[in-house]
Every structure is written in structure tokens, then in C-alpha cells.
Amino acid sequence: MYNITVKSIVFQVFKEALRLFPPVPIHFRQAIKEIDLGNGHIIPAGANIFTLVSIVHRDPRYFHDPEKFDPERFSPEKSVGRHPYAYIPLGLGRRMRVGHVFATMEAKTILSTVLRRHHVTEIEDVIKGLDETLKVSFVLVPAKGIGKIVTKVTSVTQLCNLK
């Protein structure tokens, strides 16, 4: 059986957030050689290719109920057998974002520190409308910000009583 820790849960939440809202929404590449995709589809050498990461991340073949926020989909049991390129928020292979390891470590550190001492509550229906208000530039950003209420937790009892 798998050992579930706060660290692994935070990482699952982080990965699910990046699945739904990838920081780099479009990946651009150029084919260095001809690629046969099968069924008569061929990408010629030198062709410019772009991948819409949100389309890949919301493909129901790889993510059941893809519009739902479900960090459990990144549990070790549910990740087994998933295509390695079904989840590409920071790129893949040799062209992966240079700072992806640092960014991931930094995000996990910040999240675990904040969540250890604070309770975060969504301001009603802000996340639901986030998809429609995203601004696409080099990175994906919420046009109106994200509404959250952060409450400092002062005791273990208070932490256990939060809903």
C-alpha cells in the first residue's frame, strides 16, 4: 500500500492545478524530420508545430471527467499506465522549461508552508468562472486575479475544526 503524506497530497494538488491551468498554454516546436502519425497523416520535416496544452490535459482518454478538479488522479495508483505525454504543463523532453525543477520545488515549499499555518477558502464561485477570464500571453494568467480568503491557523484544534 502507498504511504500518503501531506507532502504527496500537496504535490497532487499542485499537479492537478497545473493540469487545469498550465502556466505555458502553448508549446511551439519545429519538426526536424518527417513524422508519420498513422492513418495517412504525415508532418513534413521543417513544419512548425504547436500544442495546445489545455486540450491535451483535458482529453477524457487520459483524464476521466477532465473538467473536474481531482488531485487524486495524480495518486500513484491512478497514474500507472497514463501516457507520458498526457501531462506536459512545463514542456517535455530536451525542450522542457529550464527552471521546471526549481519552479516545482519552490511551489511545493511555498504551498506546504502556507497550508501548514493557514486555511485557504475560495471566495464563492471565483474558480468556476476562471476559465472564461484567463488571459493568454507568454504565460497563462487570470485577468481578474483569484479570490481567496486566507485565515491563519493558531492551534492544532483550530486546524482540525476547519471545514
C-alpha contacts under 8 A as a table, 3 or more apart, distances in Angstrom:
res1	aa1	res2	aa2	distance
2	Y	76	P	7.62
4	I	8	S	6.29
4	I	9	I	7.10
5	T	8	S	5.21
5	T	9	I	6.31
6	V	9	I	5.07
6	V	10	V	6.07
7	K	10	V	5.19
7	K	11	F	6.23
7	K	112	S	7.11
8	S	11	F	4.99
8	S	12	Q	6.19
9	I	12	Q	5.02
9	I	13	V	6.25
9	I	71	P	7.70
10	V	13	V	5.11
10	V	14	F	6.11
10	V	108	K	6.97
10	V	111	L	7.13
10	V	112	S	6.72
11	F	14	F	4.94
11	F	15	K	6.13
11	F	108	K	6.56
12	Q	15	K	5.13
12	Q	16	E	6.10
12	Q	71	P	5.03
12	Q	72	E	6.74
12	Q	73	R	7.85
12	Q	74	F	5.38
12	Q	75	S	6.71
13	V	16	E	5.13
13	V	17	A	6.12
13	V	70	D	7.92
13	V	71	P	4.87
14	F	17	A	5.20
14	F	18	L	6.32
14	F	71	P	7.99
14	F	107	A	7.87
14	F	108	K	7.44
15	K	18	L	5.08
15	K	19	R	6.09
15	K	71	P	7.36
15	K	74	F	7.16
16	E	19	R	4.87
16	E	20	L	6.35
16	E	69	F	6.79
16	E	70	D	6.70
16	E	71	P	5.21
16	E	73	R	7.79
16	E	74	F	7.23
17	A	20	L	5.34
17	A	21	F	5.87
17	A	22	P	7.62
17	A	69	F	7.64
18	L	21	F	4.96
18	L	22	P	4.59
18	L	23	P	6.89
18	L	89	P	6.05
19	R	22	P	5.74
19	R	54	S	7.42
19	R	57	H	5.65
19	R	58	R	7.90
19	R	87	Y	6.82
19	R	88	I	7.99
19	R	89	P	6.47
20	L	54	S	6.83
20	L	57	H	6.90
20	L	58	R	7.48
20	L	67	E	7.64
20	L	69	F	7.62
21	F	25	P	7.97
21	F	54	S	7.29
21	F	140	L	7.38
22	P	25	P	5.62
22	P	53	V	6.98
22	P	54	S	6.91
22	P	89	P	4.91
22	P	90	L	7.50
22	P	140	L	6.94
23	P	89	P	6.66
23	P	90	L	7.31
23	P	139	V	5.29
23	P	140	L	5.09
23	P	141	V	7.62
24	V	27	H	7.25
24	V	53	V	7.79
24	V	89	P	6.58
24	V	90	L	6.49
24	V	138	F	6.73
24	V	139	V	4.78
24	V	140	L	6.11
25	P	52	L	6.13
25	P	53	V	5.34
25	P	54	S	6.55
25	P	89	P	7.65
25	P	136	V	7.48
25	P	138	F	7.97
25	P	139	V	6.54
25	P	140	L	6.19
26	I	50	F	6.51
26	I	51	T	5.55
26	I	52	L	4.87
26	I	53	V	5.83
27	H	50	F	5.43
27	H	51	T	5.14
27	H	52	L	6.84
27	H	53	V	7.24
27	H	91	G	6.94
28	F	48	N	7.29
28	F	49	I	5.80
28	F	50	F	4.43
28	F	51	T	6.62
29	R	48	N	5.97
29	R	49	I	5.13
29	R	50	F	6.19
30	Q	45	A	7.94
30	Q	46	G	5.78
30	Q	47	A	5.59
30	Q	48	N	4.49
30	Q	49	I	5.72
31	A	34	E	6.85
31	A	35	I	7.61
31	A	43	I	7.44
31	A	44	P	7.13
31	A	45	A	5.16
31	A	46	G	5.03
31	A	47	A	5.42
31	A	48	N	6.54
31	A	49	I	7.11
32	I	45	A	5.36
32	I	46	G	5.74
33	K	44	P	6.86
33	K	45	A	4.18
33	K	46	G	6.92
34	E	42	I	7.01
34	E	43	I	5.67
34	E	44	P	4.52
34	E	45	A	4.37
34	E	46	G	7.99
35	I	42	I	5.67
35	I	43	I	5.04
35	I	44	P	6.52
35	I	45	A	7.40
36	D	40	G	7.62
36	D	41	H	6.21
36	D	42	I	4.55
36	D	43	I	6.46
37	L	40	G	7.34
37	L	41	H	5.30
37	L	42	I	5.77
37	L	43	I	7.47
38	G	41	H	5.58
38	G	42	I	7.37
43	I	47	A	6.68
44	P	47	A	5.68
51	T	56	V	7.98
52	L	55	I	5.56
52	L	56	V	6.74
53	V	56	V	5.14
53	V	57	H	6.08
53	V	88	I	6.85
53	V	89	P	6.78
54	S	57	H	5.01
54	S	58	R	6.02
55	I	58	R	5.26
55	I	59	D	6.29
56	V	59	D	5.44
56	V	86	A	6.13
56	V	87	Y	7.36
57	H	62	Y	7.95
57	H	63	F	7.44
57	H	66	P	7.64
57	H	86	A	6.25
57	H	87	Y	5.98
57	H	88	I	7.71
58	R	62	Y	7.94
58	R	63	F	6.58
58	R	66	P	4.89
58	R	67	E	6.79
59	D	62	Y	5.82
59	D	63	F	6.11
59	D	66	P	6.63
60	P	63	F	4.84
60	P	64	H	5.22
60	P	65	D	6.49
60	P	66	P	5.85
61	R	64	H	7.05
62	Y	82	R	6.44
62	Y	83	H	7.39
62	Y	86	A	6.55
63	F	66	P	5.23
63	F	73	R	7.57
65	D	68	K	5.83
66	P	69	F	7.88
70	D	73	R	5.98
71	P	74	F	5.83
71	P	75	S	7.48
72	E	75	S	5.15
72	E	78	K	7.41
73	R	78	K	5.46
73	R	79	S	6.65
74	F	78	K	6.15
74	F	79	S	5.52
75	S	78	K	5.41
75	S	79	S	6.09
76	P	79	S	5.26
76	P	80	V	6.58
77	E	80	V	5.87
79	S	82	R	5.72
82	R	86	A	7.03
83	H	86	A	5.36
84	P	87	Y	6.77
85	Y	88	I	6.06
85	Y	92	L	7.53
88	I	91	G	5.10
88	I	92	L	6.12
90	L	96	M	6.04
90	L	97	R	5.67
90	L	100	H	6.48
91	G	95	R	6.51
91	G	96	M	4.29
91	G	97	R	6.06
92	L	95	R	5.97
92	L	96	M	4.52
92	L	97	R	7.94
93	G	96	M	5.62
95	R	98	V	7.98
96	M	100	H	7.32
97	R	100	H	5.40
98	V	101	V	7.81
99	G	102	F	5.28
99	G	103	A	5.84
100	H	103	A	5.04
100	H	104	T	5.96
101	V	104	T	5.22
101	V	105	M	6.21
102	F	105	M	5.19
102	F	106	E	5.98
103	A	106	E	5.09
103	A	107	A	6.03
104	T	107	A	5.20
104	T	108	K	6.17
105	M	108	K	5.22
105	M	109	T	6.12
106	E	109	T	5.14
106	E	110	I	6.16
107	A	110	I	5.18
107	A	111	L	5.96
108	K	111	L	5.15
108	K	112	S	5.94
109	T	112	S	5.34
109	T	113	T	6.06
110	I	113	T	5.16
110	I	114	V	6.06
111	L	114	V	5.23
111	L	115	L	5.87
112	S	115	L	5.18
112	S	116	R	5.85
113	T	116	R	5.27
113	T	117	R	6.75
114	V	117	R	5.56
114	V	118	H	5.66
115	L	118	H	5.09
115	L	119	H	6.31
115	L	120	V	7.59
117	R	152	K	6.03
117	R	153	V	5.26
117	R	154	T	7.35
118	H	150	V	6.31
118	H	151	T	5.37
118	H	152	K	4.38
118	H	153	V	5.00
119	H	150	V	5.73
119	H	151	T	5.14
119	H	152	K	6.44
119	H	153	V	6.61
119	H	159	L	7.68
119	H	162	L	7.58
120	V	148	K	6.55
120	V	149	I	5.77
120	V	150	V	4.64
120	V	151	T	6.47
121	T	148	K	5.65
121	T	149	I	5.15
121	T	150	V	6.49
122	E	125	D	7.55
122	E	126	V	7.00
122	E	127	I	7.49
122	E	147	G	6.34
122	E	148	K	4.75
122	E	149	I	6.39
123	I	126	V	6.00
123	I	147	G	5.37
123	I	148	K	5.35
123	I	149	I	6.63
125	D	128	K	5.22
125	D	129	G	6.70
126	V	129	G	5.65
126	V	130	L	6.37
126	V	146	I	6.74
126	V	147	G	6.10
127	I	130	L	4.94
127	I	131	D	7.82
127	I	146	I	7.25
127	I	147	G	7.99
128	K	131	D	7.18
129	G	132	E	5.70
129	G	133	T	6.78
130	L	133	T	5.28
130	L	134	L	6.25
130	L	142	P	6.76
130	L	146	I	7.89
131	D	134	L	5.68
133	T	142	P	6.23
133	T	143	A	5.69
133	T	144	K	7.10
134	L	140	L	6.71
134	L	141	V	5.74
134	L	142	P	4.56
134	L	143	A	5.50
135	K	140	L	5.99
135	K	141	V	5.32
135	K	142	P	5.91
135	K	143	A	5.46
136	V	139	V	6.28
136	V	140	L	4.92
136	V	141	V	6.62
137	S	140	L	6.19
137	S	141	V	7.83
141	V	145	G	7.98
142	P	145	G	5.12
142	P	146	I	6.89
153	V	156	V	7.74
153	V	158	Q	6.31
153	V	159	L	6.03
154	T	158	Q	6.79
154	T	159	L	7.86
155	S	158	Q	5.21
155	S	159	L	6.39
156	V	159	L	4.99
156	V	160	C	6.23
157	T	160	C	5.19
157	T	161	N	6.29
158	Q	161	N	5.16
158	Q	162	L	6.45
159	L	162	L	5.55
